[in-house]
């Protein structure tokens, strides 16, 4: 029987809202978070310890260039550069 591969997602922003997304996505079997970007080393460190995300970046554009994915969740403040 054919089974679809998990949806591969990237997450830009590992603050409060980003972690809310990760908490919910981590419980799904049809989704794999393949990369997270956040400029904060502390935020990246927390994500690396708590979730099995294979790629962590300080820069979201670098993540987008380097990690193949099906979609991106943007969980950053409206004024983030």
matplotlib code that plots the C-alpha trace (Angstrom):
import matplotlib.pyplot as plt

x = [0.0, 1.3, 1.9, 2.7, 5.9, 5.6, 5.1, 8.5, 8.3, 10.6, 10.0, 11.3, 11.2, 11.7, 10.1, 6.7, 4.6, 7.3, 7.5, 3.7, 3.8, 6.6, 4.7, 1.8, 3.7, 5.9, 2.8, 1.9, 3.1, 2.4, 4.7, 8.4, 10.0, 13.3, 14.7, 14.3, 15.9, 16.1, 18.8, 19.0, 21.6, 19.6, 16.4, 18.2, 19.8, 16.4, 15.0, 18.0, 17.5, 13.7, 12.9, 14.5, 15.0, 17.9, 19.0, 19.2, 20.1, 20.7, 19.5, 16.1, 17.3, 20.2, 17.8, 15.6, 18.5, 20.0, 17.1, 14.5, 11.0, 7.4, 6.4, 7.5, 5.9, 6.8, 6.5, 8.4, 7.5, 6.0, 9.1, 11.7, 14.3]
y = [0.0, 3.5, 5.9, 9.6, 10.8, 13.3, 17.0, 18.6, 22.0, 24.8, 27.1, 30.7, 31.9, 29.9, 32.2, 31.7, 31.2, 29.2, 26.8, 26.5, 25.4, 22.9, 21.4, 20.7, 19.5, 17.2, 15.1, 14.6, 11.6, 13.2, 16.2, 16.5, 19.8, 19.7, 23.1, 26.0, 29.4, 31.9, 34.6, 33.7, 31.1, 30.3, 29.7, 27.4, 25.6, 25.0, 23.7, 21.4, 19.8, 19.5, 18.6, 16.3, 19.0, 18.1, 21.6, 24.8, 28.2, 31.7, 33.1, 32.1, 32.9, 30.5, 27.9, 28.4, 28.1, 25.0, 22.8, 21.3, 21.6, 21.6, 24.7, 27.4, 28.6, 32.2, 32.8, 36.0, 39.5, 41.7, 44.0, 41.2, 41.8]
z = [0.0, -0.9, 1.9, 1.5, 3.0, 5.9, 5.0, 5.5, 7.2, 8.2, 11.1, 11.1, 14.7, 17.9, 20.4, 22.2, 19.0, 17.3, 20.2, 20.2, 16.6, 17.4, 20.4, 18.2, 15.1, 17.2, 18.0, 14.3, 12.4, 9.0, 9.5, 10.0, 11.0, 9.1, 10.1, 12.5, 12.3, 15.1, 15.7, 19.4, 20.3, 23.5, 21.5, 19.1, 22.0, 23.6, 20.3, 19.8, 23.3, 23.2, 19.6, 17.0, 14.4, 12.2, 11.2, 13.2, 11.8, 13.0, 9.6, 8.1, 4.5, 4.9, 6.1, 3.1, 0.7, 2.3, 3.5, 1.1, 2.4, 1.4, 3.4, 5.9, 9.1, 9.9, 13.6, 14.0, 15.3, 12.6, 12.8, 12.6, 9.9]

ax = plt.figure().add_subplot(projection="3d")
ax.plot(x, y, z, "-o")
ax.set_aspect("equal")
plt.show()
